[in-house]
């Protein structure tokens, strides 16, 4: 549980943050590679500029307005996964 933490200049490589709680955090200058974010809670944590393209991103938890996702950098398959939050079915 890292709620309300200011997490700056972080490098995560080959980590598993599945089920982690990062609600109401400040994330700045994150470098990510081969890291799992499965059912990770990002409630009220802006993800603008965070590049998830080299990571596993599934079933993340965000607010009902999805504001946390504005500006997050994701791959096309990750975008399809995030579309599920909106109830969209991608074929």
N, C-alpha and C positions, 0 to 999 in steps of 0.2 A: 504494500500500500504506500504509494508515493503522493498521496493527495496533497494539493496545494504547494508542491515543491517547485522551486525554480531550478530547472535542469538545463544548464548551459554547457556548451562545448563538450558534448557527449559523443563518444564513439561506441557503437554497439555492433559487434560482429559475432556471429554464431551464438546468439543469445536466445532465450525463450522467455518472452514476456506474456505468454498465454495466461489469461486470467488476472493479469496485473491491474491495479487500480491507479490510474494516472489522472484522476479527476481534478479539475480546477488548477492545472499545472501551467507553468510557463516553460515552453520548449524552445530553445534557441541554439542554432548551430549544431544540429544533430547530424551525424554521419552514420548511416545504417547499412548493414550488409548481412545477408543470411540470418535474419532475426525473425522470430515468430511472434506475431501479434494476433492470437486467436482468442476471441472473446475478451479482448483487452478493453478496459473501461477508460474512454477518453472524454467523459462527461465534462463539458465546459472547459476543455483544453484545446485552444486553437492549434490546428495542425498545419497552418499556412507555411509553405516552404519545406516541410518535412518530406523527404524523398523515400517513399516506401517501395520503389520499383524493384529493389533487390531483396525484398522481404516477403514473408507470407503474411497476408492481411485477410483475416476471415472473421466474420461475425462480431466486429467491433461494436462497442456500445457508445452511443452518443445521445445528445438531447433530441427531443422530438422535432426540433427545427433544423437539425443537421448542420448547424453553423460551424461546428468544429472542423468539418471537412472542407470548408472553403479554402482554396489555395493549396491543399495537400497534393503532392505529386504521386500519381499512381500509374500503373501499367493498364492497358486495356482489359486484361482479365480481372485485375483488381477493381477497376471501375464497374465491371459487370457484377462482381461480388457486392460492391457498395450499393449498386442499384437495387439490390434485394431489400435494403432498408426502406426504400420507397414503395415496395410492393411490386416492383417491375420484374417481369420474367424475361430474361435474355436467352434467346435460343441461338 
